[in-house]
């Protein structure tokens, strides 16, 4: 990506779709922290300091109870990724969940807040629970995150972040 002129690259450990499970990438790759951190470290060694390496992850599971979310393990994983060379961490504040469910309930923004409070030394983005313009400010206020990552809602409402005067009329 750098050779083609990109200023950064993202390791997306958030995708939980069936094809990601079959290919063992996305949210399924985050089961192997050593490999994830190795990918980041390898990219970091090959790129100048100015090249951004961001990582999007999901809330980790407790080691002893594979269905129980673990904010502590999520912070620990994020710290390892930053130590490996990540320059930004985005948290989709849900666990990987089932491959047949788009999302299992609301995102747990308290985990984003924990990540922010861990003082990783890099920007932290919050991902989840943004359905309208008011959710943007509420999410940032609740989490203290440096910014937001929004995907599907922007497809439904491309003017989500614009001021009311900028909204298209149709």
DOBAVO-19116 format. One record per atom (N, C-alpha, C): residue number from 0; x, y negated, z; atom name. Coordinates in nm, 4 decimals. Each point is the difference from the previous one (the first is absolute). Layout:
DOBAVO-19116
ATOM    k         u         v         w   a
ATOM  NUM         X         Y         Z  CA
...
END
This chain:
DOBAVO-19116
ATOM    k         u         v         w   a
ATOM    0    0.0833    0.1198    0.0000   N
ATOM    0   -0.0833   -0.1198    0.0000  CA
ATOM    0    0.0871   -0.1253    0.0000   C
ATOM    1    0.1075    0.0019    0.0793   N
ATOM    1    0.0884   -0.1165    0.0067  CA
ATOM    1    0.0634   -0.0254   -0.1359   C
ATOM    2    0.0430    0.1053   -0.0688   N
ATOM    2    0.0631   -0.0143   -0.1303  CA
ATOM    2   -0.0953   -0.0612   -0.1026   C
ATOM    3   -0.1288    0.0166    0.0218   N
ATOM    3   -0.0996   -0.0570   -0.0906  CA
ATOM    3   -0.0419   -0.1412    0.0403   C
ATOM    4    0.0600   -0.0531    0.1082   N
ATOM    4   -0.0272   -0.1370    0.0403  CA
ATOM    4   -0.0901   -0.0167    0.1204   C
ATOM    5   -0.0392    0.1092    0.0634   N
ATOM    5   -0.0877   -0.0100    0.1173  CA
ATOM    5    0.0772   -0.0578    0.1185   C
ATOM    6   -0.0712   -0.0716    0.0860   N
ATOM    6    0.0578   -0.0556    0.1225  CA
ATOM    6   -0.0146    0.0943    0.1181   C
ATOM    7   -0.0758    0.1084   -0.0187   N
ATOM    7   -0.0210    0.0942    0.1091  CA
ATOM    7   -0.0751    0.1222   -0.0478   C
ATOM    8   -0.0099    0.0960    0.0900   N
ATOM    8   -0.0739    0.1233   -0.0279  CA
ATOM    8   -0.0692    0.0435    0.1286   C
ATOM    9   -0.1072    0.0757   -0.0161   N
ATOM    9   -0.0776    0.0463    0.1147  CA
ATOM    9   -0.0054    0.1517    0.0008   C
ATOM   10    0.0213    0.0575    0.1176   N
ATOM   10   -0.0210    0.1429    0.0200  CA
ATOM   10   -0.1385    0.0143    0.0615   C
ATOM   11   -0.0942    0.0513   -0.0785   N
ATOM   11   -0.1381    0.0122    0.0455  CA
ATOM   11   -0.0200    0.1349    0.0676   C
ATOM   12   -0.0006   -0.0029    0.1329   N
ATOM   12   -0.0269    0.1203    0.0783  CA
ATOM   12   -0.1442   -0.0002    0.0494   C
ATOM   13   -0.0858   -0.0741   -0.0689   N
ATOM   13   -0.1379   -0.0133    0.0439  CA
ATOM   13   -0.1000    0.0804   -0.0793   C
ATOM   14    0.0345    0.0401   -0.1220   N
ATOM   14   -0.0954    0.0687   -0.0868  CA
ATOM   14   -0.0328    0.1377    0.0560   C
ATOM   15   -0.1287    0.0269    0.0190   N
ATOM   15   -0.0407    0.1304    0.0547  CA
ATOM   15   -0.0869    0.0788   -0.0974   C
ATOM   16    0.0050   -0.0356   -0.1263   N
ATOM   16   -0.0821    0.0693   -0.0989  CA
ATOM   16    0.0463    0.1442   -0.0200   C
ATOM   17   -0.0867    0.0808   -0.0591   N
ATOM   17    0.0290    0.1416   -0.0216  CA
ATOM   17    0.1274    0.0173   -0.0820   C
ATOM   18    0.0169   -0.0801   -0.1050   N
ATOM   18    0.1202    0.0155   -0.0836  CA
ATOM   18    0.1268   -0.0326    0.0789   C
ATOM   19   -0.0085   -0.0909    0.0987   N
ATOM   19    0.1156   -0.0284    0.0852  CA
ATOM   19    0.0311    0.1202    0.0887   C
ATOM   20   -0.1036    0.0653    0.0488   N
ATOM   20    0.0219    0.1209    0.0815  CA
ATOM   20    0.0648    0.1091   -0.0839   C
ATOM   21   -0.0524    0.0202   -0.1212   N
ATOM   21    0.0540    0.1033   -0.0878  CA
ATOM   21    0.1455   -0.0277   -0.0365   C
ATOM   22    0.0343   -0.1270   -0.0192   N
ATOM   22    0.1351   -0.0369   -0.0377  CA
ATOM   22    0.0915   -0.0284    0.1177   C
ATOM   23   -0.0578    0.0025    0.1216   N
ATOM   23    0.0716   -0.0292    0.1246  CA
ATOM   23    0.0669   -0.1376   -0.0053   C
ATOM   24   -0.0796   -0.0993   -0.0340   N
ATOM   24    0.0475   -0.1375    0.0062  CA
ATOM   24   -0.1053   -0.0836    0.0700   C
ATOM   25    0.0189   -0.1313    0.0048   N
ATOM   25   -0.0943   -0.0870    0.0694  CA
ATOM   25   -0.0067    0.0350    0.1475   C
ATOM   26   -0.1204    0.0054    0.0537   N
ATOM   26   -0.0193    0.0275    0.1425  CA
ATOM   26    0.0477    0.1385    0.0393   C
ATOM   27    0.0133    0.0888   -0.0949   N
ATOM   27    0.0448    0.1366    0.0291  CA
ATOM   27    0.1509    0.0041    0.0173   C
ATOM   28    0.0717   -0.0921   -0.0617   N
ATOM   28    0.1453   -0.0046    0.0155  CA
ATOM   28    0.0389   -0.0487    0.1394   C
ATOM   29   -0.0863   -0.0800    0.0620   N
ATOM   29    0.0374   -0.0531    0.1311  CA
ATOM   29    0.0044    0.1069    0.1095   C
ATOM   30   -0.0336    0.1229   -0.0328   N
ATOM   30    0.0208    0.1098    0.0943  CA
ATOM   30    0.1487    0.0271    0.0198   C
ATOM   31    0.0816   -0.0444   -0.0957   N
ATOM   31    0.1446    0.0225    0.0038  CA
ATOM   31    0.0706   -0.1349    0.0146   C
ATOM   32    0.0140   -0.0447    0.1236   N
ATOM   32    0.0597   -0.1304    0.0260  CA
ATOM   32    0.1423   -0.0094   -0.0544   C
ATOM   33    0.0778    0.1078    0.0084   N
ATOM   33    0.1382   -0.0042   -0.0473  CA
ATOM   33    0.0062   -0.0306   -0.1496   C
ATOM   34   -0.0873    0.0642   -0.0775   N
ATOM   34   -0.0023   -0.0255   -0.1436  CA
ATOM   34   -0.0427   -0.1435   -0.0293   C
ATOM   35   -0.1044   -0.0476    0.0684   N
ATOM   35   -0.0470   -0.1375   -0.0206  CA
ATOM   35    0.1111   -0.1002    0.0307   C
ATOM   36    0.0649    0.0166    0.1130   N
ATOM   36    0.1072   -0.0916    0.0391  CA
ATOM   36    0.1199    0.0140   -0.0931   C
ATOM   37    0.0242    0.1212   -0.0481   N
ATOM   37    0.1077    0.0218   -0.0962  CA
ATOM   37   -0.0251   -0.0716   -0.1321   C
ATOM   38   -0.1253   -0.0009   -0.0446   N
ATOM   38   -0.0345   -0.0725   -0.1227  CA
ATOM   38    0.0257   -0.1494    0.0167   C
ATOM   39   -0.0427   -0.0547    0.1119   N
ATOM   39    0.0206   -0.1428    0.0262  CA
ATOM   39    0.1492   -0.0302    0.0104   C
ATOM   40    0.0739    0.0812    0.0733   N
ATOM   40    0.1435   -0.0229    0.0180  CA
ATOM   40    0.0746    0.0099   -0.1332   C
ATOM   41   -0.0377    0.0952   -0.0828   N
ATOM   41    0.0635    0.0154   -0.1304  CA
ATOM   41   -0.0239   -0.1234   -0.0876   C
ATOM   42   -0.1239   -0.0478    0.0000   N
ATOM   42   -0.0311   -0.1213   -0.0769  CA
ATOM   42    0.0769   -0.1200    0.0557   C
ATOM   43    0.0066   -0.0086    0.1313   N
ATOM   43    0.0691   -0.1127    0.0635  CA
ATOM   43    0.1484   -0.0028   -0.0369   C
ATOM   44    0.0646    0.1175   -0.0033   N
ATOM   44    0.1425    0.0080   -0.0358  CA
ATOM   44    0.0244   -0.0435   -0.1432   C
ATOM   45   -0.0972    0.0228   -0.0872   N
ATOM   45    0.0184   -0.0273   -0.1421  CA
ATOM   45   -0.0458   -0.1392   -0.0430   C
ATOM   46   -0.0605   -0.0747    0.0909   N
ATOM   46   -0.0571   -0.1293   -0.0366  CA
ATOM   46    0.0589   -0.1110    0.0862   C
ATOM   47    0.0053   -0.1212   -0.0554   N
ATOM   47    0.0497   -0.1119    0.0800  CA
ATOM   47   -0.0963   -0.0324    0.1149   C
ATOM   48    0.0513   -0.0679    0.1009   N
ATOM   48   -0.0808   -0.0364    0.1168  CA
ATOM   48   -0.1247   -0.0796   -0.0381   C
ATOM   49    0.0072   -0.0740   -0.1088   N
ATOM   49   -0.1139   -0.0823   -0.0416  CA
ATOM   49   -0.1133    0.0814   -0.0606   C
ATOM   50    0.0230    0.1256   -0.0314   N
ATOM   50   -0.1020    0.0869   -0.0581  CA
ATOM   50   -0.0898    0.0514    0.1124   C
ATOM   51   -0.1282   -0.0254   -0.0097   N
ATOM   51   -0.0952    0.0400    0.1033  CA
ATOM   51   -0.0383    0.1472   -0.0155   C
ATOM   52    0.0011    0.0708    0.1114   N
ATOM   52   -0.0457    0.1389    0.0019  CA
ATOM   52   -0.1106    0.0082    0.1051   C
ATOM   53   -0.1222    0.0018   -0.0481   N
ATOM   53   -0.1134    0.0061    0.0922  CA
ATOM   53   -0.0508    0.1432    0.0096   C
ATOM   54   -0.0657    0.0284    0.1115   N
ATOM   54   -0.0568    0.1328    0.0220  CA
ATOM   54   -0.1410   -0.0170    0.0540   C
ATOM   55   -0.0944    0.0686   -0.0632   N
ATOM   55   -0.1373    0.0049    0.0515  CA
ATOM   55   -0.0200    0.1378    0.0605   C
ATOM   56   -0.0466    0.0029    0.1244   N
ATOM   56   -0.0238    0.1270    0.0661  CA
ATOM   56   -0.1378    0.0019    0.0635   C
ATOM   57   -0.0347    0.1136    0.0521   N
ATOM   57   -0.1249    0.0185    0.0736  CA
ATOM   57    0.0314    0.0307    0.1453   C
ATOM   58   -0.1020   -0.0079    0.0830   N
ATOM   58    0.0153    0.0340    0.1403  CA
ATOM   58    0.0434    0.1466    0.0083   C
ATOM   59    0.1002    0.0254    0.0801   N
ATOM   59    0.0544    0.1342    0.0153  CA
ATOM   59   -0.0848    0.0823    0.0963   C
ATOM   60    0.0124    0.1299   -0.0129   N
ATOM   60   -0.0674    0.0919    0.0913  CA
ATOM   60    0.0907    0.0332    0.1172   C
ATOM   61   -0.0597    0.0367    0.1114   N
ATOM   61    0.0723    0.0495    0.1156  CA
ATOM   61    0.0645    0.1332   -0.0381   C
ATOM   62    0.1222    0.0209    0.0415   N
ATOM   62    0.0699    0.1249   -0.0347  CA
ATOM   62   -0.0692    0.1235    0.0565   C
ATOM   63   -0.0591   -0.0129    0.1172   N
ATOM   63   -0.0626    0.1153    0.0647  CA
ATOM   63   -0.1452    0.0217   -0.0401   C
ATOM   64   -0.0651   -0.1049   -0.0495   N
ATOM   64   -0.1406    0.0103   -0.0396  CA
ATOM   64   -0.0146   -0.0653   -0.1363   C
ATOM   65    0.0097    0.0803   -0.1038   N
ATOM   65    0.0097   -0.0499   -0.1361  CA
ATOM   65   -0.1207   -0.0820   -0.0445   C
ATOM   66   -0.1068    0.0005    0.0763   N
ATOM   66   -0.1159   -0.0802   -0.0371  CA
ATOM   66   -0.0107   -0.1276    0.0841   C
ATOM   67    0.0907   -0.0197    0.0953   N
ATOM   67   -0.0068   -0.1156    0.0897  CA
ATOM   67    0.0941   -0.1111   -0.0490   C
ATOM   68   -0.0526   -0.1203   -0.0271   N
ATOM   68    0.0856   -0.1104   -0.0416  CA
ATOM   68    0.0994   -0.0372    0.1098   C
ATOM   69    0.1195   -0.0400   -0.0409   N
ATOM   69    0.1038   -0.0355    0.0962  CA
ATOM   69    0.0607   -0.1358   -0.0345   C
ATOM   70   -0.0457   -0.1071    0.0652   N
ATOM   70    0.0631   -0.1303   -0.0220  CA
ATOM   70    0.1497    0.0030    0.0331   C
ATOM   71    0.0381    0.0757    0.1019   N
ATOM   71    0.1411    0.0071    0.0397  CA
ATOM   71    0.0859    0.0595   -0.1107   C
ATOM   72   -0.0465    0.1076   -0.0604   N
ATOM   72    0.0763    0.0617   -0.1104  CA
ATOM   72   -0.0009   -0.0896   -0.1226   C
ATOM   73   -0.1068   -0.0768   -0.0198   N
ATOM   73   -0.0053   -0.0932   -0.1121  CA
ATOM   73    0.1081   -0.1063    0.0164   C
ATOM   74    0.0131   -0.0553    0.1198   N
ATOM   74    0.1046   -0.0997    0.0271  CA
ATOM   74    0.1382    0.0642   -0.0168   C
ATOM   75    0.0177    0.1199    0.0512   N
ATOM   75    0.1295    0.0676   -0.0111  CA
ATOM   75    0.0381    0.0223   -0.1464   C
ATOM   76   -0.0964    0.0416   -0.0809   N
ATOM   76    0.0262    0.0227   -0.1425  CA
ATOM   76    0.0360   -0.1317   -0.0682   C
ATOM   77   -0.0750   -0.1047    0.0279   N
ATOM   77    0.0282   -0.1306   -0.0602  CA
ATOM   77    0.1407   -0.0474    0.0384   C
ATOM   78    0.0391    0.0197    0.1248   N
ATOM   78    0.1345   -0.0397    0.0434  CA
ATOM   78    0.1075    0.0765   -0.0773   C
ATOM   79   -0.0232    0.1271   -0.0221   N
ATOM   79    0.0974    0.0790   -0.0776  CA
ATOM   79    0.0084   -0.0485   -0.1442   C
ATOM   80   -0.1143   -0.0351   -0.0588   N
ATOM   80   -0.0005   -0.0493   -0.1375  CA
ATOM   80    0.0744   -0.1331   -0.0110   C
ATOM   81   -0.0193   -0.0862    0.0977   N
ATOM   81    0.0709   -0.1287    0.0007  CA
ATOM   81    0.1496    0.0233    0.0195   C
ATOM   82    0.0366    0.0889    0.0900   N
ATOM   82    0.1416    0.0318    0.0214  CA
ATOM   82    0.0631    0.0557   -0.1276   C
ATOM   83   -0.0795    0.0685   -0.0821   N
ATOM   83    0.0489    0.0552   -0.1264  CA
ATOM   83    0.0142   -0.1070   -0.1073   C
ATOM   84   -0.0643   -0.1164    0.0204   N
ATOM   84    0.0146   -0.1072   -0.0975  CA
ATOM   84   -0.1277   -0.0629   -0.0513   C
ATOM   85   -0.1152    0.0407    0.0512   N
ATOM   85   -0.1260   -0.0626   -0.0439  CA
ATOM   85   -0.0016   -0.1463    0.0429   C
ATOM   86   -0.0475   -0.0855   -0.0877   N
ATOM   86   -0.0031   -0.1441    0.0268  CA
ATOM   86   -0.1405   -0.0514    0.0283   C
ATOM   87   -0.0993    0.0871   -0.0088   N
ATOM   87   -0.1394   -0.0340    0.0280  CA
ATOM   87   -0.0736    0.1304    0.0272   C
ATOM   88   -0.0913   -0.0028    0.0976   N
ATOM   88   -0.0811    0.1179    0.0297  CA
ATOM   88   -0.1468   -0.0394   -0.0092   C
ATOM   89   -0.0757    0.0755   -0.0789   N
ATOM   89   -0.1447   -0.0182   -0.0079  CA
ATOM   89   -0.0646    0.1230    0.0623   C
ATOM   90   -0.0973   -0.0222    0.0858   N
ATOM   90   -0.0679    0.1119    0.0647  CA
ATOM   90   -0.1460    0.0056   -0.0421   C
ATOM   91   -0.0352    0.1081   -0.0703   N
ATOM   91   -0.1414    0.0310   -0.0223  CA
ATOM   91   -0.0426    0.0679    0.1299   C
ATOM   92   -0.0771   -0.0716    0.0786   N
ATOM   92   -0.0237    0.0391    0.1395  CA
ATOM   92   -0.1037    0.1108    0.0159   C
ATOM   93    0.0156    0.1030   -0.0810   N
ATOM   93   -0.0786    0.1224    0.0125  CA
ATOM   93    0.0974    0.1170   -0.0084   C
ATOM   94   -0.0403    0.1145    0.0538   N
ATOM   94    0.0802    0.1200   -0.0195  CA
ATOM   94   -0.0226    0.0492   -0.1417   C
ATOM   95    0.0766    0.0979   -0.0384   N
ATOM   95   -0.0114    0.0524   -0.1360  CA
ATOM   95   -0.1399    0.0521   -0.0259   C
ATOM   96   -0.0624    0.0603    0.0964   N
ATOM   96   -0.1366    0.0482   -0.0167  CA
ATOM   96   -0.0110    0.1177   -0.0946   C
ATOM   97   -0.1204    0.0244   -0.0399   N
ATOM   97   -0.0281    0.1101   -0.0916  CA
ATOM   97    0.0137   -0.0475   -0.1439   C
ATOM   98    0.0428    0.0884   -0.0876   N
ATOM   98    0.0153   -0.0374   -0.1403  CA
ATOM   98   -0.1347   -0.0239   -0.0675   C
ATOM   99   -0.1080    0.0499    0.0591   N
ATOM   99   -0.1318   -0.0175   -0.0612  CA
ATOM   99   -0.0743   -0.1217    0.0540   C
ATOM  100    0.0656   -0.0783    0.0851   N
ATOM  100   -0.0643   -0.1190    0.0565  CA
ATOM  100    0.0837   -0.1227   -0.0333   C
ATOM  101   -0.0623   -0.1015   -0.0565   N
ATOM  101    0.0734   -0.1225   -0.0330  CA
ATOM  101    0.0585   -0.0626    0.1259   C
ATOM  102   -0.0790   -0.0037    0.1044   N
ATOM  102    0.0489   -0.0509    0.1293  CA
ATOM  102   -0.0915    0.0544    0.1087   C
ATOM  103    0.0581    0.0301    0.1121   N
ATOM  103   -0.0769    0.0513    0.1139  CA
ATOM  103   -0.0144   -0.1124    0.1014   C
ATOM  104   -0.1020   -0.0812   -0.0147   N
ATOM  104   -0.0253   -0.1078    0.0951  CA
ATOM  104    0.0858   -0.1226   -0.0239   C
ATOM  105   -0.0160   -0.0950    0.0887   N
ATOM  105    0.0712   -0.1271   -0.0118  CA
ATOM  105    0.1483    0.0184    0.0293   C
ATOM  106    0.0798   -0.0882   -0.0589   N
ATOM  106    0.1430   -0.0021    0.0295  CA
ATOM  106    0.0195   -0.0417    0.1454   C
ATOM  107    0.1013    0.0554    0.0635   N
ATOM  107    0.0297   -0.0297    0.1401  CA
ATOM  107    0.1017   -0.1140    0.0058   C
ATOM  108   -0.0499   -0.1223    0.0015   N
ATOM  108    0.0875   -0.1167   -0.0041  CA
ATOM  108    0.0853   -0.0136    0.1258   C
ATOM  109   -0.0378    0.0675    0.1075   N
ATOM  109    0.0826   -0.0019    0.1213  CA
ATOM  109    0.1367    0.0628   -0.0271   C
ATOM  110    0.0073    0.0940   -0.0932   N
ATOM  110    0.1287    0.0616   -0.0336  CA
ATOM  110    0.0865   -0.0996   -0.0768   C
ATOM  111   -0.0615   -0.0806   -0.0860   N
ATOM  111    0.0755   -0.1055   -0.0694  CA
ATOM  111    0.0578   -0.0954    0.1037   C
ATOM  112   -0.0822   -0.0374    0.0965   N
ATOM  112    0.0464   -0.0913    0.1057  CA
ATOM  112    0.1188    0.0607    0.0746   C
ATOM  113   -0.0059    0.1292    0.0295   N
ATOM  113    0.1115    0.0671    0.0671  CA
ATOM  113    0.1273   -0.0075   -0.0840   C
ATOM  114   -0.0167    0.0151   -0.1303   N
ATOM  114    0.1144   -0.0076   -0.0901  CA
ATOM  114    0.0595   -0.1409    0.0011   C
ATOM  115   -0.0865   -0.1003   -0.0031   N
ATOM  115    0.0459   -0.1392    0.0061  CA
ATOM  115    0.0733   -0.0244    0.1322   C
ATOM  116   -0.0578    0.0469    0.1095   N
ATOM  116    0.0584   -0.0210    0.1322  CA
ATOM  116    0.1310    0.0760    0.0199   C
ATOM  117    0.0280    0.0972   -0.0867   N
ATOM  117    0.1249    0.0765    0.0093  CA
ATOM  117    0.1196   -0.0812   -0.0502   C
ATOM  118   -0.0261   -0.1175   -0.0574   N
ATOM  118    0.1077   -0.0881   -0.0478  CA
ATOM  118    0.0990    0.0752   -0.0884   C
ATOM  119   -0.0492    0.0495   -0.1124   N
ATOM  119    0.0816    0.0796   -0.0902  CA
ATOM  119    0.1116   -0.0794   -0.0670   C
ATOM  120   -0.0144   -0.1327   -0.0030   N
ATOM  120    0.1006   -0.0821   -0.0666  CA
ATOM  120   -0.0272   -0.0202   -0.1477   C
ATOM  121   -0.1130    0.0503   -0.0482   N
ATOM  121   -0.0427   -0.0175   -0.1389  CA
ATOM  121   -0.1483   -0.0374    0.0022   C
ATOM  122   -0.0497   -0.0613   -0.1070   N
ATOM  122   -0.1431   -0.0291   -0.0042  CA
ATOM  122   -0.0840    0.1276    0.0056   C
ATOM  123   -0.1165   -0.0129    0.0642   N
ATOM  123   -0.0959    0.1097    0.0098  CA
ATOM  123   -0.1303   -0.0456   -0.0654   C
ATOM  124   -0.0505    0.0804   -0.0919   N
ATOM  124   -0.1275   -0.0277   -0.0652  CA
ATOM  124   -0.1065    0.0955    0.0530   C
ATOM  125   -0.1203   -0.0513    0.0155   N
ATOM  125   -0.1141    0.0796    0.0432  CA
ATOM  125   -0.0811    0.0404   -0.1217   C
ATOM  126   -0.0463    0.1232   -0.0022   N
ATOM  126   -0.0822    0.0493   -0.1092  CA
ATOM  126   -0.1203    0.0721    0.0590   C
ATOM  127   -0.1190   -0.0469   -0.0346   N
ATOM  127   -0.1229    0.0642    0.0447  CA
ATOM  127   -0.0982   -0.0986    0.0610   C
ATOM  128   -0.1266    0.0278   -0.0161   N
ATOM  128   -0.1110   -0.0759    0.0584  CA
ATOM  128   -0.0209   -0.1388   -0.0603   C
ATOM  129    0.0433   -0.0244   -0.1196   N
ATOM  129   -0.0280   -0.1283   -0.0653  CA
ATOM  129   -0.1071    0.0238   -0.1053   C
ATOM  130   -0.1193   -0.0478    0.0311   N
ATOM  130   -0.1129    0.0151   -0.0915  CA
ATOM  130   -0.0504   -0.1340   -0.0518   C
ATOM  131    0.0331   -0.1089    0.0711   N
ATOM  131   -0.0435   -0.1329   -0.0414  CA
ATOM  131    0.1047   -0.1016    0.0460   C
ATOM  132   -0.0165   -0.1239   -0.0443   N
ATOM  132    0.0967   -0.1060    0.0312  CA
ATOM  132    0.0196   -0.0168    0.1506   C
ATOM  133   -0.1051    0.0091    0.0800   N
ATOM  133    0.0110   -0.0155    0.1443  CA
ATOM  133    0.0844    0.1085    0.0653   C
ATOM  134    0.0045    0.1183   -0.0613   N
ATOM  134    0.0804    0.1097    0.0544  CA
ATOM  134    0.1494   -0.0287   -0.0100   C
ATOM  135    0.0390   -0.0833   -0.0957   N
ATOM  135    0.1425   -0.0313   -0.0176  CA
ATOM  135    0.0530   -0.0681    0.1258   C
ATOM  136   -0.0628   -0.1103    0.0389   N
ATOM  136    0.0449   -0.0739    0.1190  CA
ATOM  136   -0.0158    0.0842    0.1260   C
ATOM  137   -0.1084    0.0757    0.0098   N
ATOM  137   -0.0225    0.0825    0.1192  CA
ATOM  137    0.1084    0.1074    0.0132   C
ATOM  138    0.0365    0.0620   -0.1106   N
ATOM  138    0.1027    0.1032    0.0005  CA
ATOM  138    0.1338   -0.0593    0.0440   C
ATOM  139    0.0376   -0.1127   -0.0581   N
ATOM  139    0.1277   -0.0628    0.0358  CA
ATOM  139    0.0018   -0.0446    0.1460   C
ATOM  140   -0.1122   -0.0520    0.0467   N
ATOM  140   -0.0069   -0.0440    0.1394  CA
ATOM  140    0.0098    0.1186    0.0958   C
ATOM  141   -0.0698    0.1078   -0.0321   N
ATOM  141   -0.0006    0.1173    0.0885  CA
ATOM  141    0.1345    0.0712    0.0038   C
ATOM  142    0.0676    0.0063   -0.1143   N
ATOM  142    0.1230    0.0797   -0.0087  CA
ATOM  142    0.1274   -0.0814    0.0206   C
ATOM  143   -0.0031   -0.1280   -0.0353   N
ATOM  143    0.1224   -0.0798    0.0021  CA
ATOM  143    0.0923    0.0328   -0.1160   C
ATOM  144   -0.0510    0.0741   -0.0986   N
ATOM  144    0.0812    0.0404   -0.1149  CA
ATOM  144    0.0441   -0.1219   -0.0806   C
ATOM  145    0.1075    0.0196   -0.0761   N
ATOM  145    0.0539   -0.1069   -0.0836  CA
ATOM  145   -0.0820   -0.0200   -0.1268   C
ATOM  146   -0.0826    0.0959   -0.0345   N
ATOM  146   -0.0822   -0.0095   -0.1187  CA
ATOM  146   -0.0895    0.1213   -0.0123   C
ATOM  147   -0.0747    0.0033   -0.1097   N
ATOM  147   -0.0947    0.1087   -0.0250  CA
ATOM  147    0.0291    0.0677   -0.1323   C
ATOM  148   -0.0371    0.1241   -0.0067   N
ATOM  148    0.0014    0.0741   -0.1248  CA
ATOM  148   -0.1447    0.0442   -0.0227   C
ATOM  149   -0.0540   -0.0334   -0.1143   N
ATOM  149   -0.1389    0.0346   -0.0322  CA
ATOM  149   -0.0008    0.0610   -0.1393   C
ATOM  150   -0.0733    0.1082   -0.0183   N
ATOM  150   -0.0039    0.0655   -0.1299  CA
ATOM  150   -0.1421    0.0041   -0.0551   C
ATOM  151   -0.0789    0.0948    0.0479   N
ATOM  151   -0.1309    0.0238   -0.0603  CA
ATOM  151   -0.0921   -0.1207    0.0080   C
ATOM  152    0.0015   -0.0725    0.1094   N
ATOM  152   -0.0901   -0.1142    0.0117  CA
ATOM  152    0.0336   -0.1088   -0.1028   C
ATOM  153    0.1281   -0.0137   -0.0351   N
ATOM  153    0.0363   -0.0974   -0.1035  CA
ATOM  153   -0.0513    0.0432   -0.1374   C
ATOM  154   -0.0163    0.1287   -0.0210   N
ATOM  154   -0.0592    0.0462   -0.1249  CA
ATOM  154   -0.1481   -0.0379   -0.0054   C
ATOM  155   -0.0667    0.0075    0.1146   N
ATOM  155   -0.1413   -0.0373    0.0076  CA
ATOM  155   -0.0186   -0.1519   -0.0034   C
ATOM  156    0.0937   -0.0739    0.0627   N
ATOM  156   -0.0105   -0.1452    0.0137  CA
ATOM  156    0.1370   -0.0630   -0.0251   C
ATOM  157    0.0377   -0.0198   -0.1282   N
ATOM  157    0.1316   -0.0542   -0.0322  CA
ATOM  157    0.0257   -0.1398    0.0576   C
ATOM  158   -0.1031   -0.0712    0.0381   N
ATOM  158    0.0157   -0.1341    0.0559  CA
ATOM  158   -0.0007    0.0015    0.1523   C
ATOM  159    0.0262    0.1154    0.0604   N
ATOM  159   -0.0069    0.0164    0.1455  CA
ATOM  159    0.0818   -0.1048    0.0746   C
ATOM  160    0.1175   -0.0326   -0.0488   N
ATOM  160    0.0880   -0.0922    0.0706  CA
ATOM  160   -0.0134   -0.1451   -0.0469   C
ATOM  161   -0.0814   -0.0256   -0.1002   N
ATOM  161   -0.0121   -0.1374   -0.0509  CA
ATOM  161   -0.0905   -0.0828    0.0908   C
ATOM  162    0.0192   -0.1324   -0.0075   N
ATOM  162   -0.0893   -0.0871    0.0763  CA
ATOM  162   -0.1364    0.0010   -0.0681   C
ATOM  163   -0.1036   -0.0364    0.0729   N
ATOM  163   -0.1362    0.0037   -0.0551  CA
ATOM  163   -0.0118   -0.0774   -0.1293   C
ATOM  164    0.0737   -0.1115   -0.0116   N
ATOM  164   -0.0043   -0.0802   -0.1217  CA
ATOM  164    0.0618    0.0702   -0.1186   C
ATOM  165    0.0837    0.0989    0.0259   N
ATOM  165    0.0683    0.0718   -0.1083  CA
ATOM  165   -0.0751    0.1248   -0.0440   C
ATOM  166   -0.1074    0.0353    0.0694   N
ATOM  166   -0.0701    0.1225   -0.0327  CA
ATOM  166   -0.0679   -0.0146   -0.1362   C
ATOM  167    0.0090    0.1007   -0.0816   N
ATOM  167   -0.0622   -0.0072   -0.1321  CA
ATOM  167   -0.1524   -0.0090    0.0119   C
ATOM  168   -0.0569   -0.0709   -0.0909   N
ATOM  168   -0.1455   -0.0072   -0.0065  CA
ATOM  168   -0.0471    0.0865   -0.1141   C
ATOM  169   -0.1038    0.0759    0.0226   N
ATOM  169   -0.0495    0.0863   -0.1082  CA
ATOM  169   -0.1497    0.0028    0.0005   C
END
